Amino acid sequence: MAVVMTLEKLRETVAGSPVAIRGKAVLEPAGGCGDKVFPPTHSVSDRVKERGAKYAREERRSAGGEVERCVLLDSVQSQANRMEEALEALWAAKKITLPVITVSMADVAPDVGVVTSLSAPHRIADALLRDSLLDGVLFRLSDLGKSFTDSSLRNAGPLFRVCPTGLLFGLWDSTGPKGGLGAKFARALVSEIVGFGAEFGVKTSSRIDPAGIVTKAAQIYQHQNPAEGWTTDVEQARREKGAPMKRGDGRVSEVNHSNVPPTIDELAGGVTIDRAEQTVVLSLAALRRLSFGGGDIEARTALAALGLLAILAMDERGHDLRSRCLLVPRDGGALALSAIGKDGVAAPFELDLEGAIALYEAAVAALPDALRFKRGAAQLHPGETLAELQPSEKLKHLVVRSRELAASGAEVEGT
């Protein structure tokens, strides 16, 4: 019978011989068996015509020993982002204590609002934080920004105090003062969702213009005024070296008018699957490699508790991965958690989200003073930020200019 995970039990697990905590779930489309789902797409050469070519496909050996055709439904990176997003929601709701740094983009990008060290792609080492100001000083030149520069496996305390998720989900401080020699921490927590028994399909698309606009109705140019967007009048066109600048290839479809003839997409036409499997692994071996200069067991236990909280917070939100890719547990089966011994034997345990929140908060409360999450001399409270940054003028310029280019219809690298 599965035991309930308590702080004492987790501490024993972290300090003992188990090498990992594993979660397994079998999922299926919300529409039921045979319903099509759509994996994430990837760029391929125009010469590639194979059905399903835009998907990450491979053959995997299943638990029964059979080799099955598989498709990636949600990557390790994407699952990490979902876990961090779930943690941020708990933090914003003032349910958990976590050191979070924010950057307000409200003045230059109201739709973006606030970027945090949980939502930034490279966490606390992200360039958005680096190029922002703390009390008028560039973040990485501030005392807080300098505090984790020399973090390492043997000195993980400085990073733990300001960004413990960096130790869980991985971090490379390549944008900091040391460049490529900056601190590197491998992922200790990974999750992935894979579809088994994949059959690749096709999808159709078309559009009938309700106003009857046709493709050859006019030549489309970029307007001199970015707010106008486009024009058919060459006299009003934006110019480069004296020549009027087309909007894309100049066709009416560039501004979303005219018909779109019916087409069949075979490269990314969705898939039907026998089942989807989610596999989550929290490496206790990776946590044991981290040293904190005292309080090692307490810090590792807090990280393990944070990892369990991230897993269950994401699971609580369900698996609505993208448009037409909503998965649900098969036959009502929940995510099954186990501690995996060094002999490979699984010891099941039970933990729900409310229990995980309480477990994590108890682990944080048990930290020695030197590893506590603090703002100045005061201990952080649930939902409280570690620091609030403001974008520098040069960062603001990049954001504003990028939006101007996007609004003008100019081709922007990386979009």
Secondary structure as UniProt FT lines:
FT   STRAND          3..4
FT   HELIX           7..15
FT   STRAND          20..29
FT   TURN            30..31
FT   TURN            33..34
FT   TURN            46..47
FT   TURN            51..54
FT   STRAND          57..61
FT   TURN            63..64
FT   STRAND          67..74
FT   HELIX           76..92
FT   TURN            93..94
FT   STRAND          101..104
FT   TURN            106..108
FT   TURN            110..112
FT   STRAND          114..116
FT   TURN            117..119
FT   TURN            121..122
FT   HELIX           123..125
FT   HELIX           127..130
FT   STRAND          132..134
FT   TURN            135..136
FT   STRAND          137..138
FT   HELIX           139..141
FT   HELIX           143..146
FT   TURN            147..150
FT   TURN            153..154
FT   HELIX           157..162
FT   HELIX           164..169
FT   STRAND          171..172
FT   TURN            174..175
FT   TURN            177..178
FT   HELIX           179..181
FT   STRAND          184..185
FT   STRAND          189..196
FT   STRAND          199..200
FT   STRAND          203..207
FT   TURN            210..211
FT   HELIX           215..217
FT   STRAND          221..223
FT   TURN            226..228
FT   STRAND          230..231
FT   HELIX           234..236
FT   STRAND          239..240
FT   TURN            241..242
FT   STRAND          243..244
FT   TURN            248..249
FT   HELIX           252..255
FT   STRAND          260..265
FT   TURN            267..268
FT   STRAND          271..272
FT   STRAND          275..283
FT   HELIX           284..288
FT   HELIX           296..316
FT   STRAND          319..320
FT   TURN            323..324
FT   STRAND          326..329
FT   HELIX           330..332
FT   STRAND          336..340
FT   TURN            342..343
FT   STRAND          346..350
FT   HELIX           353..365
FT   HELIX           369..371
FT   STRAND          374..375
FT   TURN            376..377
FT   STRAND          378..379
FT   TURN            382..383
FT   STRAND          387..391
FT   HELIX           393..408
FT   TURN            413..414
//
